[in-house]
């Protein structure tokens, strides 16, 4: 009897499982959603930004979106077509793309990639030079930190025979831009320019070391340039921010083996504005495009083209910019050398809008027609002031305490030729 019952039960089960109208096959979905379109970034702050994109489509519906930051998927997905990305670093470039997911976790092709830069924290003068991030390693070695670029100028400003190291740091992902002139380019906010002044202990053998005196820094913050100065300690281990001027007794051996003693004048904050100012606006003096347009010592390439090749300068090539002559090159015309020297050493004060009183209004800019410079009418006083060391009479009054003998000889020849 039990066998008969078991056979009947098995038959019922077989019949029940064989009914087509009760069978529901398992659905499979191997089709990925379409890729999201028109990804954009907006509302950048120092630590966050907003991503927005167009919705993707799918045969059974999109369930979520996955965000990729610099090629790595974030840990969580989102269901909307917009999201806020937080926890970012200030002044940092990021790249993002988005994919769509469906219920079976099929993932779409990536959206377009968008590059976004967070807002940089405004630069400020910190108490010590080491905190400013200009140099790496031992401070006195003057090795530029990552992202800090050495630059040189073709015709230089004289400061009591000091050597100068010039550096510039731009915010990540940004560049200097051509400003439709061969003068200063446009600098982005949070640009840092530094100039370090030093003497070699013995000019005949620079390997014997150097005496570093000061590192002057310009910061561009919210569209305006700020000037500050860091004074090096006697041990050459640190430099400290200071706004007051002073006189430092410096002794070094020159190239002829003679000991030179200099009462080196460190400028005050106000002194910086005296020269780096025109029409109440502060600005750099040296890094004009025409003064960068040559082959410097650190590369075999023209400096403008080199800076463009590494992404620090846009919109210009060396062929489109004039050249400020190197006044030390005696193969050039005497007039060109003299006018170039006056341009870099004198014109920041002697031009319209400068801090010089109206009665002394000469215009020594290279681009000024000679007849409008006042050089000829004041030729005697130009030489007299240039060869003087009296603080109230010498020219320039700031930045030098000794006579620039080589330049004086060149200028005397030029004045005599007029």
JOZI-V796361 format. One record per residue. N is the residue number from 1. PSI is psi in whole degrees, -180 to 180 (none if undefined). Layout:
N,PSI ; N,PSI
//
This chain:
1,-42 ; 2,-39 ; 3,-42 ; 4,-43 ; 5,-40 ; 6,-40 ; 7,-40 ; 8,-41 ; 9,-42 ; 10,-41 ; 11,-42 ; 12,-43 ; 13,-44 ; 14,-44 ; 15,-42 ; 16,-43 ; 17,-21 ; 18,-1 ; 19,118 ; 20,-33 ; 21,-13 ; 22,-1 ; 23,129 ; 24,103 ; 25,149 ; 26,126 ; 27,144 ; 28,145 ; 29,106 ; 30,9 ; 31,123 ; 32,154 ; 33,165 ; 34,159 ; 35,146 ; 36,148 ; 37,160 ; 38,46 ; 39,131 ; 40,157 ; 41,142 ; 42,176 ; 43,41 ; 44,136 ; 45,-169 ; 46,-29 ; 47,7 ; 48,167 ; 49,169 ; 50,132 ; 51,139 ; 52,143 ; 53,168 ; 54,147 ; 55,142 ; 56,168 ; 57,159 ; 58,154 ; 59,-29 ; 60,2 ; 61,138 ; 62,133 ; 63,-25 ; 64,169 ; 65,141 ; 66,133 ; 67,132 ; 68,125 ; 69,118 ; 70,40 ; 71,-3 ; 72,133 ; 73,136 ; 74,158 ; 75,-27 ; 76,153 ; 77,169 ; 78,156 ; 79,-17 ; 80,175 ; 81,27 ; 82,150 ; 83,153 ; 84,128 ; 85,124 ; 86,177 ; 87,22 ; 88,168 ; 89,144 ; 90,146 ; 91,36 ; 92,140 ; 93,134 ; 94,157 ; 95,144 ; 96,147 ; 97,166 ; 98,144 ; 99,160 ; 100,147 ; 101,146 ; 102,-172 ; 103,-26 ; 104,11 ; 105,22 ; 106,136 ; 107,136 ; 108,173 ; 109,157 ; 110,151 ; 111,-178 ; 112,152 ; 113,135 ; 114,132 ; 115,134 ; 116,144 ; 117,124 ; 118,159 ; 119,132 ; 120,147 ; 121,135 ; 122,135 ; 123,153 ; 124,160 ; 125,115 ; 126,165 ; 127,-35 ; 128,156 ; 129,-37 ; 130,-28 ; 131,-16 ; 132,-11 ; 133,25 ; 134,-39 ; 135,155 ; 136,150 ; 137,-151 ; 138,123 ; 139,-43 ; 140,-12 ; 141,-16 ; 142,37 ; 143,121 ; 144,139 ; 145,168 ; 146,134 ; 147,-2 ; 148,126 ; 149,129 ; 150,142 ; 151,160 ; 152,158 ; 153,150 ; 154,-39 ; 155,125 ; 156,158 ; 157,134 ; 158,132 ; 159,80 ; 160,39 ; 161,21 ; 162,157 ; 163,155 ; 164,134 ; 165,125 ; 166,131 ; 167,153 ; 168,140 ; 169,125 ; 170,152 ; 171,147 ; 172,132 ; 173,4 ; 174,163 ; 175,160 ; 176,150 ; 177,146 ; 178,135 ; 179,30 ; 180,30 ; 181,159 ; 182,13 ; 183,-141 ; 184,138 ; 185,175 ; 186,127 ; 187,137 ; 188,157 ; 189,149 ; 190,22 ; 191,140 ; 192,128 ; 193,130 ; 194,149 ; 195,118 ; 196,129 ; 197,132 ; 198,162 ; 199,143 ; 200,137 ; 201,-39 ; 202,112 ; 203,-21 ; 204,-19 ; 205,84 ; 206,-20 ; 207,-13 ; 208,-8 ; 209,178 ; 210,159 ; 211,107 ; 212,132 ; 213,-52 ; 214,155 ; 215,109 ; 216,140 ; 217,136 ; 218,133 ; 219,134 ; 220,114 ; 221,122 ; 222,43 ; 223,-1 ; 224,147 ; 225,134 ; 226,141 ; 227,138 ; 228,161 ; 229,137 ; 230,123 ; 231,128 ; 232,144 ; 233,169 ; 234,-31 ; 235,-8 ; 236,31 ; 237,-16 ; 238,157 ; 239,140 ; 240,138 ; 241,134 ; 242,142 ; 243,-9 ; 244,150 ; 245,170 ; 246,171 ; 247,129 ; 248,130 ; 249,116 ; 250,138 ; 251,133 ; 252,166 ; 253,125 ; 254,-177 ; 255,-17 ; 256,5 ; 257,9 ; 258,138 ; 259,128 ; 260,133 ; 261,125 ; 262,132 ; 263,80 ; 264,130 ; 265,114 ; 266,127 ; 267,155 ; 268,172 ; 269,-39 ; 270,-37 ; 271,-39 ; 272,-42 ; 273,-26 ; 274,-42 ; 275,-42 ; 276,52 ; 277,139 ; 278,127 ; 279,45 ; 280,20 ; 281,128 ; 282,144 ; 283,160 ; 284,158 ; 285,-48 ; 286,-46 ; 287,51 ; 288,149 ; 289,-41 ; 290,-22 ; 291,-9 ; 292,-5 ; 293,73 ; 294,176 ; 295,113 ; 296,-179 ; 297,-21 ; 298,0 ; 299,159 ; 300,3 ; 301,152 ; 302,138 ; 303,-40 ; 304,-45 ; 305,-36 ; 306,-47 ; 307,-35 ; 308,-38 ; 309,-26 ; 310,10 ; 311,12 ; 312,-12 ; 313,133 ; 314,150 ; 315,9 ; 316,151 ; 317,162 ; 318,-33 ; 319,-19 ; 320,2 ; 321,140 ; 322,175 ; 323,128 ; 324,118 ; 325,148 ; 326,111 ; 327,-21 ; 328,-10 ; 329,101 ; 330,4 ; 331,-12 ; 332,166 ; 333,140 ; 334,-41 ; 335,-42 ; 336,-40 ; 337,-45 ; 338,-44 ; 339,-35 ; 340,-42 ; 341,-45 ; 342,-35 ; 343,-47 ; 344,-27 ; 345,-22 ; 346,-31 ; 347,-20 ; 348,-25 ; 349,-37 ; 350,78 ; 351,160 ; 352,139 ; 353,0 ; 354,-176 ; 355,-3 ; 356,136 ; 357,151 ; 358,-32 ; 359,-16 ; 360,24 ; 361,92 ; 362,163 ; 363,98 ; 364,14 ; 365,142 ; 366,-36 ; 367,-8 ; 368,132 ; 369,140 ; 370,-40 ; 371,-15 ; 372,1 ; 373,-31 ; 374,6 ; 375,-48 ; 376,-46 ; 377,-27 ; 378,23 ; 379,-37 ; 380,-43 ; 381,-33 ; 382,-48 ; 383,-43 ; 384,-45 ; 385,-33 ; 386,-31 ; 387,4 ; 388,152 ; 389,7 ; 390,125 ; 391,-33 ; 392,-6 ; 393,-31 ; 394,156 ; 395,133 ; 396,151 ; 397,-33 ; 398,144 ; 399,-7 ; 400,147 ; 401,-13 ; 402,164 ; 403,134 ; 404,89 ; 405,-46 ; 406,-42 ; 407,-37 ; 408,-45 ; 409,-44 ; 410,-43 ; 411,-37 ; 412,-41 ; 413,-40 ; 414,-48 ; 415,-41 ; 416,-25 ; 417,-12 ; 418,none
//
